[in-house]
């Protein structure tokens, strides 16, 4: 999906993959800022239960307002691609911060 544009979001790089989809770093060409785009894979878009959970996830995050929760900018579908556009937060992933040995409890 590199070098691809979804609506007015220009994909820059892949940030990660998980059970609900793939997350990309993208540039919002309208506002000139970087965003994170979470894309629901085509095989999951065909599953109404997965699609509903994807939308519920976006609505739940949108309803919350806290400095430690990303802001949801958009939920949309373009060319059969269902996606959530959200705040891009640069830095290390949880996997990089926690490491292989896990967290120590104090």
Gaussian input, Z-matrix of N, CA and C with variables (Angstrom, degrees):
# hf/3-21g

backbone

0 1
 N
 C     1     B1
 C     2     B2     1     A1
 N     3     B3     2     A2     1     D1
 C     4     B4     3     A3     2     D2
 C     5     B5     4     A4     3     D3
 N     6     B6     5     A5     4     D4
 C     7     B7     6     A6     5     D5
 C     8     B8     7     A7     6     D6
 N     9     B9     8     A8     7     D7
 C    10    B10     9     A9     8     D8
 C    11    B11    10    A10     9     D9
 N    12    B12    11    A11    10    D10
 C    13    B13    12    A12    11    D11
 C    14    B14    13    A13    12    D12
 N    15    B15    14    A14    13    D13
 C    16    B16    15    A15    14    D14
 C    17    B17    16    A16    15    D15
 N    18    B18    17    A17    16    D16
 C    19    B19    18    A18    17    D17
 C    20    B20    19    A19    18    D18
 N    21    B21    20    A20    19    D19
 C    22    B22    21    A21    20    D20
 C    23    B23    22    A22    21    D21
 N    24    B24    23    A23    22    D22
 C    25    B25    24    A24    23    D23
 C    26    B26    25    A25    24    D24
 N    27    B27    26    A26    25    D25
 C    28    B28    27    A27    26    D26
 C    29    B29    28    A28    27    D27
 N    30    B30    29    A29    28    D28
 C    31    B31    30    A30    29    D29
 C    32    B32    31    A31    30    D30
 N    33    B33    32    A32    31    D31
 C    34    B34    33    A33    32    D32
 C    35    B35    34    A34    33    D33
 N    36    B36    35    A35    34    D34
 C    37    B37    36    A36    35    D35
 C    38    B38    37    A37    36    D36
 N    39    B39    38    A38    37    D37
 C    40    B40    39    A39    38    D38
 C    41    B41    40    A40    39    D39
 N    42    B42    41    A41    40    D40
 C    43    B43    42    A42    41    D41
 C    44    B44    43    A43    42    D42
 N    45    B45    44    A44    43    D43
 C    46    B46    45    A45    44    D44
 C    47    B47    46    A46    45    D45
 N    48    B48    47    A47    46    D46
 C    49    B49    48    A48    47    D47
 C    50    B50    49    A49    48    D48
 N    51    B51    50    A50    49    D49
 C    52    B52    51    A51    50    D50
 C    53    B53    52    A52    51    D51
 N    54    B54    53    A53    52    D52
 C    55    B55    54    A54    53    D53
 C    56    B56    55    A55    54    D54
 N    57    B57    56    A56    55    D55
 C    58    B58    57    A57    56    D56
 C    59    B59    58    A58    57    D57
 N    60    B60    59    A59    58    D58
 C    61    B61    60    A60    59    D59
 C    62    B62    61    A61    60    D60
 N    63    B63    62    A62    61    D61
 C    64    B64    63    A63    62    D62
 C    65    B65    64    A64    63    D63
 N    66    B66    65    A65    64    D64
 C    67    B67    66    A66    65    D65
 C    68    B68    67    A67    66    D66
 N    69    B69    68    A68    67    D67
 C    70    B70    69    A69    68    D68
 C    71    B71    70    A70    69    D69
 N    72    B72    71    A71    70    D70
 C    73    B73    72    A72    71    D71
 C    74    B74    73    A73    72    D72
 N    75    B75    74    A74    73    D73
 C    76    B76    75    A75    74    D74
 C    77    B77    76    A76    75    D75
 N    78    B78    77    A77    76    D76
 C    79    B79    78    A78    77    D77
 C    80    B80    79    A79    78    D78
 N    81    B81    80    A80    79    D79
 C    82    B82    81    A81    80    D80
 C    83    B83    82    A82    81    D81
 N    84    B84    83    A83    82    D82
 C    85    B85    84    A84    83    D83
 C    86    B86    85    A85    84    D84
 N    87    B87    86    A86    85    D85
 C    88    B88    87    A87    86    D86
 C    89    B89    88    A88    87    D87
 N    90    B90    89    A89    88    D88
 C    91    B91    90    A90    89    D89
 C    92    B92    91    A91    90    D90
 N    93    B93    92    A92    91    D91
 C    94    B94    93    A93    92    D92
 C    95    B95    94    A94    93    D93
 N    96    B96    95    A95    94    D94
 C    97    B97    96    A96    95    D95
 C    98    B98    97    A97    96    D96
 N    99    B99    98    A98    97    D97
 C   100   B100    99    A99    98    D98
 C   101   B101   100   A100    99    D99
 N   102   B102   101   A101   100   D100
 C   103   B103   102   A102   101   D101
 C   104   B104   103   A103   102   D102
 N   105   B105   104   A104   103   D103
 C   106   B106   105   A105   104   D104
 C   107   B107   106   A106   105   D105
 N   108   B108   107   A107   106   D106
 C   109   B109   108   A108   107   D107
 C   110   B110   109   A109   108   D108
 N   111   B111   110   A110   109   D109
 C   112   B112   111   A111   110   D110
 C   113   B113   112   A112   111   D111
 N   114   B114   113   A113   112   D112
 C   115   B115   114   A114   113   D113
 C   116   B116   115   A115   114   D114
 N   117   B117   116   A116   115   D115
 C   118   B118   117   A117   116   D116
 C   119   B119   118   A118   117   D117
 N   120   B120   119   A119   118   D118
 C   121   B121   120   A120   119   D119
 C   122   B122   121   A121   120   D120
 N   123   B123   122   A122   121   D121
 C   124   B124   123   A123   122   D122
 C   125   B125   124   A124   123   D123
 N   126   B126   125   A125   124   D124
 C   127   B127   126   A126   125   D125
 C   128   B128   127   A127   126   D126
 N   129   B129   128   A128   127   D127
 C   130   B130   129   A129   128   D128
 C   131   B131   130   A130   129   D129
 N   132   B132   131   A131   130   D130
 C   133   B133   132   A132   131   D131
 C   134   B134   133   A133   132   D132
 N   135   B135   134   A134   133   D133
 C   136   B136   135   A135   134   D134
 C   137   B137   136   A136   135   D135
 N   138   B138   137   A137   136   D136
 C   139   B139   138   A138   137   D137
 C   140   B140   139   A139   138   D138
 N   141   B141   140   A140   139   D139
 C   142   B142   141   A141   140   D140
 C   143   B143   142   A142   141   D141
 N   144   B144   143   A143   142   D142
 C   145   B145   144   A144   143   D143
 C   146   B146   145   A145   144   D144
 N   147   B147   146   A146   145   D145
 C   148   B148   147   A147   146   D146
 C   149   B149   148   A148   147   D147
 N   150   B150   149   A149   148   D148
 C   151   B151   150   A150   149   D149
 C   152   B152   151   A151   150   D150
 N   153   B153   152   A152   151   D151
 C   154   B154   153   A153   152   D152
 C   155   B155   154   A154   153   D153
 N   156   B156   155   A155   154   D154
 C   157   B157   156   A156   155   D155
 C   158   B158   157   A157   156   D156
 N   159   B159   158   A158   157   D157
 C   160   B160   159   A159   158   D158
 C   161   B161   160   A160   159   D159
 N   162   B162   161   A161   160   D160
 C   163   B163   162   A162   161   D161
 C   164   B164   163   A163   162   D162
 N   165   B165   164   A164   163   D163
 C   166   B166   165   A165   164   D164
 C   167   B167   166   A166   165   D165
 N   168   B168   167   A167   166   D166
 C   169   B169   168   A168   167   D167
 C   170   B170   169   A169   168   D168
 N   171   B171   170   A170   169   D169
 C   172   B172   171   A171   170   D170
 C   173   B173   172   A172   171   D171
 N   174   B174   173   A173   172   D172
 C   175   B175   174   A174   173   D173
 C   176   B176   175   A175   174   D174
 N   177   B177   176   A176   175   D175
 C   178   B178   177   A177   176   D176
 C   179   B179   178   A178   177   D177
 N   180   B180   179   A179   178   D178
 C   181   B181   180   A180   179   D179
 C   182   B182   181   A181   180   D180
 N   183   B183   182   A182   181   D181
 C   184   B184   183   A183   182   D182
 C   185   B185   184   A184   183   D183
 N   186   B186   185   A185   184   D184
 C   187   B187   186   A186   185   D185
 C   188   B188   187   A187   186   D186
 N   189   B189   188   A188   187   D187
 C   190   B190   189   A189   188   D188
 C   191   B191   190   A190   189   D189
 N   192   B192   191   A191   190   D190
 C   193   B193   192   A192   191   D191
 C   194   B194   193   A193   192   D192
 N   195   B195   194   A194   193   D193
 C   196   B196   195   A195   194   D194
 C   197   B197   196   A196   195   D195
 N   198   B198   197   A197   196   D196
 C   199   B199   198   A198   197   D197
 C   200   B200   199   A199   198   D198
 N   201   B201   200   A200   199   D199
 C   202   B202   201   A201   200   D200
 C   203   B203   202   A202   201   D201
 N   204   B204   203   A203   202   D202
 C   205   B205   204   A204   203   D203
 C   206   B206   205   A205   204   D204
 N   207   B207   206   A206   205   D205
 C   208   B208   207   A207   206   D206
 C   209   B209   208   A208   207   D207
 N   210   B210   209   A209   208   D208
 C   211   B211   210   A210   209   D209
 C   212   B212   211   A211   210   D210
 N   213   B213   212   A212   211   D211
 C   214   B214   213   A213   212   D212
 C   215   B215   214   A214   213   D213
 N   216   B216   215   A215   214   D214
 C   217   B217   216   A216   215   D215
 C   218   B218   217   A217   216   D216
 N   219   B219   218   A218   217   D217
 C   220   B220   219   A219   218   D218
 C   221   B221   220   A220   219   D219
 N   222   B222   221   A221   220   D220
 C   223   B223   222   A222   221   D221
 C   224   B224   223   A223   222   D222
 N   225   B225   224   A224   223   D223
 C   226   B226   225   A225   224   D224
 C   227   B227   226   A226   225   D225
 N   228   B228   227   A227   226   D226
 C   229   B229   228   A228   227   D227
 C   230   B230   229   A229   228   D228
 N   231   B231   230   A230   229   D229
 C   232   B232   231   A231   230   D230
 C   233   B233   232   A232   231   D231
 N   234   B234   233   A233   232   D232
 C   235   B235   234   A234   233   D233
 C   236   B236   235   A235   234   D234
 N   237   B237   236   A236   235   D235
 C   238   B238   237   A237   236   D236
 C   239   B239   238   A238   237   D237
 N   240   B240   239   A239   238   D238
 C   241   B241   240   A240   239   D239
 C   242   B242   241   A241   240   D240
 N   243   B243   242   A242   241   D241
 C   244   B244   243   A243   242   D242
 C   245   B245   244   A244   243   D243
 N   246   B246   245   A245   244   D244
 C   247   B247   246   A246   245   D245
 C   248   B248   247   A247   246   D246
 N   249   B249   248   A248   247   D247
 C   250   B250   249   A249   248   D248
 C   251   B251   250   A250   249   D249
 N   252   B252   251   A251   250   D250
 C   253   B253   252   A252   251   D251
 C   254   B254   253   A253   252   D252
 N   255   B255   254   A254   253   D253
 C   256   B256   255   A255   254   D254
 C   257   B257   256   A256   255   D255
 N   258   B258   257   A257   256   D256
 C   259   B259   258   A258   257   D257
 C   260   B260   259   A259   258   D258
 N   261   B261   260   A260   259   D259
 C   262   B262   261   A261   260   D260
 C   263   B263   262   A262   261   D261
 N   264   B264   263   A263   262   D262
 C   265   B265   264   A264   263   D263
 C   266   B266   265   A265   264   D264
 N   267   B267   266   A266   265   D265
 C   268   B268   267   A267   266   D266
 C   269   B269   268   A268   267   D267
 N   270   B270   269   A269   268   D268
 C   271   B271   270   A270   269   D269
 C   272   B272   271   A271   270   D270
 N   273   B273   272   A272   271   D271
 C   274   B274   273   A273   272   D272
 C   275   B275   274   A274   273   D273
 N   276   B276   275   A275   274   D274
 C   277   B277   276   A276   275   D275
 C   278   B278   277   A277   276   D276
 N   279   B279   278   A278   277   D277
 C   280   B280   279   A279   278   D278
 C   281   B281   280   A280   279   D279
 N   282   B282   281   A281   280   D280
 C   283   B283   282   A282   281   D281
 C   284   B284   283   A283   282   D282
 N   285   B285   284   A284   283   D283
 C   286   B286   285   A285   284   D284
 C   287   B287   286   A286   285   D285
 N   288   B288   287   A287   286   D286
 C   289   B289   288   A288   287   D287
 C   290   B290   289   A289   288   D288
 N   291   B291   290   A290   289   D289
 C   292   B292   291   A291   290   D290
 C   293   B293   292   A292   291   D291
 N   294   B294   293   A293   292   D292
 C   295   B295   294   A294   293   D293
 C   296   B296   295   A295   294   D294
 N   297   B297   296   A296   295   D295
 C   298   B298   297   A297   296   D296
 C   299   B299   298   A298   297   D297
 N   300   B300   299   A299   298   D298
 C   301   B301   300   A300   299   D299
 C   302   B302   301   A301   300   D300
 N   303   B303   302   A302   301   D301
 C   304   B304   303   A303   302   D302
 C   305   B305   304   A304   303   D303
 N   306   B306   305   A305   304   D304
 C   307   B307   306   A306   305   D305
 C   308   B308   307   A307   306   D306
 N   309   B309   308   A308   307   D307
 C   310   B310   309   A309   308   D308
 C   311   B311   310   A310   309   D309
 N   312   B312   311   A311   310   D310
 C   313   B313   312   A312   311   D311
 C   314   B314   313   A313   312   D312
 N   315   B315   314   A314   313   D313
 C   316   B316   315   A315   314   D314
 C   317   B317   316   A316   315   D315

   B1=1.4472
   B2=1.5290
   B3=1.3028
   B4=1.4599
   B5=1.5281
   B6=1.3282
   B7=1.4705
   B8=1.5232
   B9=1.2979
   B10=1.4535
   B11=1.5144
   B12=1.3031
   B13=1.4509
   B14=1.5284
   B15=1.3265
   B16=1.4589
   B17=1.5245
   B18=1.3329
   B19=1.4594
   B20=1.5301
   B21=1.3287
   B22=1.4680
   B23=1.5314
   B24=1.3408
   B25=1.4595
   B26=1.5355
   B27=1.3151
   B28=1.4673
   B29=1.5243
   B30=1.3387
   B31=1.4656
   B32=1.5248
   B33=1.3260
   B34=1.4624
   B35=1.5298
   B36=1.3529
   B37=1.4632
   B38=1.5224
   B39=1.3326
   B40=1.4548
   B41=1.5214
   B42=1.3321
   B43=1.4612
   B44=1.5239
   B45=1.3337
   B46=1.4532
   B47=1.5106
   B48=1.3341
   B49=1.4655
   B50=1.5173
   B51=1.3212
   B52=1.4558
   B53=1.5034
   B54=1.3158
   B55=1.4511
   B56=1.5137
   B57=1.3334
   B58=1.4629
   B59=1.5197
   B60=1.3144
   B61=1.4525
   B62=1.5056
   B63=1.3156
   B64=1.4602
   B65=1.5269
   B66=1.3314
   B67=1.4587
   B68=1.5219
   B69=1.3198
   B70=1.4609
   B71=1.5211
   B72=1.3068
   B73=1.4565
   B74=1.5261
   B75=1.3202
   B76=1.4615
   B77=1.5268
   B78=1.3097
   B79=1.4633
   B80=1.5183
   B81=1.3148
   B82=1.4586
   B83=1.5237
   B84=1.3285
   B85=1.4696
   B86=1.5215
   B87=1.3179
   B88=1.4684
   B89=1.5221
   B90=1.3353
   B91=1.4597
   B92=1.5249
   B93=1.3288
   B94=1.4605
   B95=1.5242
   B96=1.3314
   B97=1.4646
   B98=1.5272
   B99=1.3332
   B100=1.4547
   B101=1.5236
   B102=1.3137
   B103=1.4519
   B104=1.5271
   B105=1.3111
   B106=1.4587
   B107=1.5245
   B108=1.3130
   B109=1.4586
   B110=1.5260
   B111=1.3219
   B112=1.4600
   B113=1.5127
   B114=1.3300
   B115=1.4590
   B116=1.5242
   B117=1.3022
   B118=1.4566
   B119=1.5311
   B120=1.3402
   B121=1.4727
   B122=1.5272
   B123=1.3415
   B124=1.4735
   B125=1.5243
   B126=1.3377
   B127=1.4651
   B128=1.5328
   B129=1.3221
   B130=1.4596
   B131=1.5296
   B132=1.3374
   B133=1.4652
   B134=1.5285
   B135=1.3305
   B136=1.4655
   B137=1.5275
   B138=1.3335
   B139=1.4658
   B140=1.5284
   B141=1.3439
   B142=1.4699
   B143=1.5350
   B144=1.3263
   B145=1.4647
   B146=1.5301
   B147=1.3321
   B148=1.4747
   B149=1.5206
   B150=1.3168
   B151=1.4580
   B152=1.5261
   B153=1.3368
   B154=1.4592
   B155=1.5346
   B156=1.3319
   B157=1.4660
   B158=1.5232
   B159=1.3236
   B160=1.4570
   B161=1.5315
   B162=1.3266
   B163=1.4695
   B164=1.5235
   B165=1.3333
   B166=1.4639
   B167=1.5242
   B168=1.3283
   B169=1.4671
   B170=1.5218
   B171=1.3198
   B172=1.4693
   B173=1.5266
   B174=1.3161
   B175=1.4642
   B176=1.5296
   B177=1.3243
   B178=1.4705
   B179=1.5258
   B180=1.3230
   B181=1.4680
   B182=1.5250
   B183=1.3296
   B184=1.4575
   B185=1.5244
   B186=1.3338
   B187=1.4597
   B188=1.5278
   B189=1.3341
   B190=1.4627
   B191=1.5225
   B192=1.3186
   B193=1.4632
   B194=1.5212
   B195=1.3282
   B196=1.4610
   B197=1.5246
   B198=1.3341
   B199=1.4731
   B200=1.5278
   B201=1.3345
   B202=1.4617
   B203=1.5250
   B204=1.3231
   B205=1.4573
   B206=1.5225
   B207=1.3297
   B208=1.4630
   B209=1.5219
   B210=1.3132
   B211=1.4635
   B212=1.5217
   B213=1.3166
   B214=1.4625
   B215=1.5194
   B216=1.3347
   B217=1.4608
   B218=1.5224
   B219=1.3325
   B220=1.4589
   B221=1.5187
   B222=1.3113
   B223=1.4576
   B224=1.5122
   B225=1.3201
   B226=1.4606
   B227=1.5226
   B228=1.3235
   B229=1.4533
   B230=1.5147
   B231=1.3302
   B232=1.4665
   B233=1.5142
   B234=1.3050
   B235=1.4677
   B236=1.5256
   B237=1.3358
   B238=1.4518
   B239=1.5254
   B240=1.3349
   B241=1.4654
   B242=1.5208
   B243=1.3199
   B244=1.4689
   B245=1.5256
   B246=1.3446
   B247=1.4617
   B248=1.5196
   B249=1.3291
   B250=1.4626
   B251=1.5227
   B252=1.3258
   B253=1.4658
   B254=1.5220
   B255=1.3253
   B256=1.4586
   B257=1.5117
   B258=1.3043
   B259=1.4580
   B260=1.5291
   B261=1.3138
   B262=1.4665
   B263=1.5162
   B264=1.3150
   B265=1.4637
   B266=1.5208
   B267=1.3362
   B268=1.4621
   B269=1.5282
   B270=1.3014
   B271=1.4606
   B272=1.5110
   B273=1.3152
   B274=1.4543
   B275=1.5271
   B276=1.3266
   B277=1.4586
   B278=1.5227
   B279=1.3246
   B280=1.4668
   B281=1.5225
   B282=1.3223
   B283=1.4641
   B284=1.5170
   B285=1.3272
   B286=1.4621
   B287=1.5228
   B288=1.3164
   B289=1.4611
   B290=1.5351
   B291=1.3147
   B292=1.4674
   B293=1.5212
   B294=1.3060
   B295=1.4571
   B296=1.5079
   B297=1.3158
   B298=1.4613
   B299=1.5187
   B300=1.3126
   B301=1.4724
   B302=1.5297
   B303=1.3186
   B304=1.4469
   B305=1.5220
   B306=1.3244
   B307=1.4581
   B308=1.5234
   B309=1.3124
   B310=1.4522
   B311=1.5214
   B312=1.2944
   B313=1.4592
   B314=1.5178
   B315=1.3255
   B316=1.4648
   B317=1.5068
   A1=110.57
   A2=118.79
   A3=122.05
   A4=109.86
   A5=116.39
   A6=122.15
   A7=111.63
   A8=118.10
   A9=122.07
   A10=109.71
   A11=116.04
   A12=121.38
   A13=108.66
   A14=115.49
   A15=121.98
   A16=105.29
   A17=115.90
   A18=121.77
   A19=108.40
   A20=118.48
   A21=120.38
   A22=111.96
   A23=115.96
   A24=121.43
   A25=108.76
   A26=116.45
   A27=122.08
   A28=108.42
   A29=116.49
   A30=122.12
   A31=109.55
   A32=115.64
   A33=122.15
   A34=111.38
   A35=116.41
   A36=120.41
   A37=110.35
   A38=115.55
   A39=122.04
   A40=108.38
   A41=116.30
   A42=121.03
   A43=112.30
   A44=117.39
   A45=119.88
   A46=112.77
   A47=114.08
   A48=121.76
   A49=108.17
   A50=115.33
   A51=119.73
   A52=111.31
   A53=116.02
   A54=121.72
   A55=114.31
   A56=117.52
   A57=120.29
   A58=113.01
   A59=119.31
   A60=118.66
   A61=113.90
   A62=114.37
   A63=122.98
   A64=108.20
   A65=116.59
   A66=121.14
   A67=108.42
   A68=115.55
   A69=122.81
   A70=110.13
   A71=115.71
   A72=121.28
   A73=105.17
   A74=115.85
   A75=119.79
   A76=109.43
   A77=115.02
   A78=121.23
   A79=108.09
   A80=115.66
   A81=121.98
   A82=106.11
   A83=116.96
   A84=120.33
   A85=112.26
   A86=118.53
   A87=120.79
   A88=111.78
   A89=116.02
   A90=119.87
   A91=113.78
   A92=117.21
   A93=120.73
   A94=114.11
   A95=116.98
   A96=120.15
   A97=108.72
   A98=115.10
   A99=119.58
   A100=109.24
   A101=115.59
   A102=122.97
   A103=108.25
   A104=115.54
   A105=121.75
   A106=106.89
   A107=116.30
   A108=121.95
   A109=107.91
   A110=116.62
   A111=120.94
   A112=107.47
   A113=116.29
   A114=122.38
   A115=109.74
   A116=115.78
   A117=121.60
   A118=107.34
   A119=118.76
   A120=120.86
   A121=112.01
   A122=116.87
   A123=121.15
   A124=113.82
   A125=117.86
   A126=119.66
   A127=111.78
   A128=116.70
   A129=120.19
   A130=111.79
   A131=117.47
   A132=120.96
   A133=109.50
   A134=116.21
   A135=121.02
   A136=112.06
   A137=117.34
   A138=122.03
   A139=108.39
   A140=118.28
   A141=120.51
   A142=113.65
   A143=117.54
   A144=120.70
   A145=110.02
   A146=117.35
   A147=121.39
   A148=111.32
   A149=115.86
   A150=120.11
   A151=110.43
   A152=117.06
   A153=121.42
   A154=110.73
   A155=117.79
   A156=121.31
   A157=111.42
   A158=116.38
   A159=122.16
   A160=110.40
   A161=115.75
   A162=121.27
   A163=110.19
   A164=117.70
   A165=121.26
   A166=111.13
   A167=116.77
   A168=121.24
   A169=110.60
   A170=116.30
   A171=120.60
   A172=111.01
   A173=117.05
   A174=120.56
   A175=111.37
   A176=117.22
   A177=120.83
   A178=110.35
   A179=117.28
   A180=120.51
   A181=110.57
   A182=117.56
   A183=121.54
   A184=111.32
   A185=116.31
   A186=121.12
   A187=113.00
   A188=116.65
   A189=120.94
   A190=110.50
   A191=115.45
   A192=120.38
   A193=107.91
   A194=115.39
   A195=121.14
   A196=107.61
   A197=117.92
   A198=120.36
   A199=114.16
   A200=118.15
   A201=121.06
   A202=113.67
   A203=116.97
   A204=121.82
   A205=107.93
   A206=116.60
   A207=119.80
   A208=110.64
   A209=115.53
   A210=122.23
   A211=108.58
   A212=116.34
   A213=122.16
   A214=107.30
   A215=115.86
   A216=120.80
   A217=112.43
   A218=117.12
   A219=119.23
   A220=109.27
   A221=116.53
   A222=122.92
   A223=104.73
   A224=115.46
   A225=118.50
   A226=110.83
   A227=113.95
   A228=121.85
   A229=107.49
   A230=115.63
   A231=120.84
   A232=108.33
   A233=116.69
   A234=122.19
   A235=111.61
   A236=116.28
   A237=120.96
   A238=114.45
   A239=117.15
   A240=121.81
   A241=108.65
   A242=116.14
   A243=122.30
   A244=106.80
   A245=117.28
   A246=118.67
   A247=112.54
   A248=113.88
   A249=123.06
   A250=106.55
   A251=117.16
   A252=121.77
   A253=106.98
   A254=116.09
   A255=120.49
   A256=111.24
   A257=114.85
   A258=122.33
   A259=109.85
   A260=115.99
   A261=121.34
   A262=107.83
   A263=116.17
   A264=121.68
   A265=107.54
   A266=117.64
   A267=119.24
   A268=111.04
   A269=115.97
   A270=120.33
   A271=111.06
   A272=114.95
   A273=121.78
   A274=110.35
   A275=115.25
   A276=120.00
   A277=108.80
   A278=116.93
   A279=120.32
   A280=110.62
   A281=116.27
   A282=119.94
   A283=112.08
   A284=117.34
   A285=121.20
   A286=111.09
   A287=117.55
   A288=121.02
   A289=112.19
   A290=116.91
   A291=120.38
   A292=111.27
   A293=117.02
   A294=120.21
   A295=112.26
   A296=115.90
   A297=122.05
   A298=113.17
   A299=117.08
   A300=120.44
   A301=112.35
   A302=117.71
   A303=120.36
   A304=111.46
   A305=115.99
   A306=122.05
   A307=110.51
   A308=115.38
   A309=120.19
   A310=108.77
   A311=116.46
   A312=121.28
   A313=108.78
   A314=116.81
   A315=120.81
   A316=109.68
   D1=0.23
   D2=179.51
   D3=-59.74
   D4=149.59
   D5=179.47
   D6=62.70
   D7=27.71
   D8=-179.40
   D9=-112.41
   D10=152.56
   D11=175.82
   D12=-118.58
   D13=131.64
   D14=174.42
   D15=-116.20
   D16=114.59
   D17=-171.84
   D18=52.38
   D19=-119.78
   D20=-179.86
   D21=-105.62
   D22=24.64
   D23=178.57
   D24=-110.62
   D25=118.87
   D26=179.99
   D27=-96.33
   D28=115.26
   D29=-177.64
   D30=-67.38
   D31=131.44
   D32=-178.55
   D33=-106.16
   D34=-47.83
   D35=-179.03
   D36=-160.98
   D37=163.52
   D38=175.32
   D39=-85.93
   D40=130.62
   D41=178.55
   D42=-97.96
   D43=-34.88
   D44=-179.10
   D45=-178.83
   D46=167.88
   D47=179.24
   D48=-131.61
   D49=144.33
   D50=179.30
   D51=-151.45
   D52=-170.32
   D53=-176.36
   D54=-64.61
   D55=-30.00
   D56=-178.02
   D57=-97.69
   D58=-7.10
   D59=179.00
   D60=155.47
   D61=-161.64
   D62=-178.67
   D63=-116.87
   D64=140.15
   D65=178.85
   D66=-111.81
   D67=130.06
   D68=-179.70
   D69=-118.59
   D70=150.99
   D71=167.60
   D72=-88.75
   D73=132.80
   D74=-178.10
   D75=-140.06
   D76=159.14
   D77=176.81
   D78=-104.74
   D79=124.79
   D80=175.17
   D81=-78.11
   D82=107.61
   D83=-175.52
   D84=-73.12
   D85=-17.92
   D86=176.77
   D87=-76.33
   D88=-42.75
   D89=-174.63
   D90=-108.38
   D91=-4.10
   D92=176.14
   D93=66.49
   D94=35.40
   D95=179.14
   D96=-128.63
   D97=160.29
   D98=175.40
   D99=-86.82
   D100=143.94
   D101=177.76
   D102=-134.87
   D103=165.41
   D104=170.70
   D105=-103.77
   D106=131.32
   D107=179.97
   D108=-113.57
   D109=118.04
   D110=176.42
   D111=-100.10
   D112=119.66
   D113=-175.04
   D114=-108.54
   D115=130.14
   D116=174.25
   D117=-82.87
   D118=121.89
   D119=-178.51
   D120=-58.99
   D121=150.65
   D122=-176.89
   D123=-53.66
   D124=-38.77
   D125=-179.15
   D126=-66.84
   D127=-24.94
   D128=178.76
   D129=-87.74
   D130=-26.02
   D131=175.93
   D132=-63.36
   D133=-33.71
   D134=-179.69
   D135=-70.39
   D136=-18.65
   D137=179.82
   D138=-92.26
   D139=110.07
   D140=-175.96
   D141=-60.48
   D142=-31.32
   D143=179.14
   D144=-68.03
   D145=-46.00
   D146=178.09
   D147=-62.96
   D148=-42.28
   D149=-179.78
   D150=-63.15
   D151=-41.84
   D152=178.34
   D153=-63.60
   D154=-42.30
   D155=178.34
   D156=-63.62
   D157=-38.17
   D158=178.71
   D159=-61.45
   D160=-46.15
   D161=179.07
   D162=-67.35
   D163=-40.56
   D164=177.95
   D165=-60.98
   D166=-39.96
   D167=177.98
   D168=-58.92
   D169=-46.07
   D170=-179.84
   D171=-64.50
   D172=-43.62
   D173=-179.09
   D174=-66.66
   D175=-37.61
   D176=178.93
   D177=-65.54
   D178=-45.04
   D179=179.07
   D180=-66.44
   D181=-37.65
   D182=179.73
   D183=-63.80
   D184=-35.39
   D185=-176.83
   D186=-71.73
   D187=-16.62
   D188=-178.67
   D189=-96.66
   D190=144.39
   D191=177.65
   D192=-131.90
   D193=101.38
   D194=-178.04
   D195=-152.50
   D196=143.03
   D197=-179.02
   D198=-59.05
   D199=-22.34
   D200=-178.57
   D201=-96.89
   D202=9.69
   D203=177.37
   D204=-121.96
   D205=129.47
   D206=-178.01
   D207=-62.55
   D208=150.72
   D209=176.78
   D210=-85.69
   D211=135.67
   D212=176.00
   D213=-91.76
   D214=125.77
   D215=-179.50
   D216=-97.25
   D217=-33.18
   D218=-172.35
   D219=-163.13
   D220=150.08
   D221=165.84
   D222=-132.40
   D223=126.27
   D224=-172.69
   D225=-154.25
   D226=174.33
   D227=175.18
   D228=-134.95
   D229=133.70
   D230=178.45
   D231=-142.65
   D232=128.07
   D233=179.13
   D234=52.84
   D235=39.09
   D236=178.92
   D237=79.00
   D238=4.75
   D239=179.86
   D240=-102.08
   D241=116.19
   D242=176.86
   D243=-89.37
   D244=130.17
   D245=-177.95
   D246=-148.81
   D247=160.57
   D248=173.93
   D249=-118.62
   D250=127.97
   D251=174.12
   D252=-101.54
   D253=127.02
   D254=-176.80
   D255=-139.77
   D256=170.96
   D257=178.93
   D258=-56.26
   D259=134.25
   D260=174.08
   D261=-93.72
   D262=125.62
   D263=179.51
   D264=-117.71
   D265=108.43
   D266=-179.58
   D267=-70.96
   D268=153.17
   D269=177.50
   D270=141.95
   D271=-167.78
   D272=-178.94
   D273=-80.26
   D274=151.10
   D275=174.15
   D276=-77.75
   D277=165.26
   D278=176.17
   D279=-59.91
   D280=-39.50
   D281=178.20
   D282=-59.98
   D283=-37.75
   D284=178.07
   D285=-71.45
   D286=-36.11
   D287=-177.76
   D288=-76.85
   D289=-38.65
   D290=-176.43
   D291=-79.80
   D292=-42.23
   D293=-178.93
   D294=81.43
   D295=178.20
   D296=-174.15
   D297=-74.03
   D298=-25.86
   D299=-175.69
   D300=-87.32
   D301=-5.39
   D302=178.81
   D303=84.81
   D304=-170.49
   D305=179.81
   D306=-97.74
   D307=142.86
   D308=173.71
   D309=-83.11
   D310=136.04
   D311=178.20
   D312=-93.18
   D313=132.35
   D314=179.75
   D315=-117.60

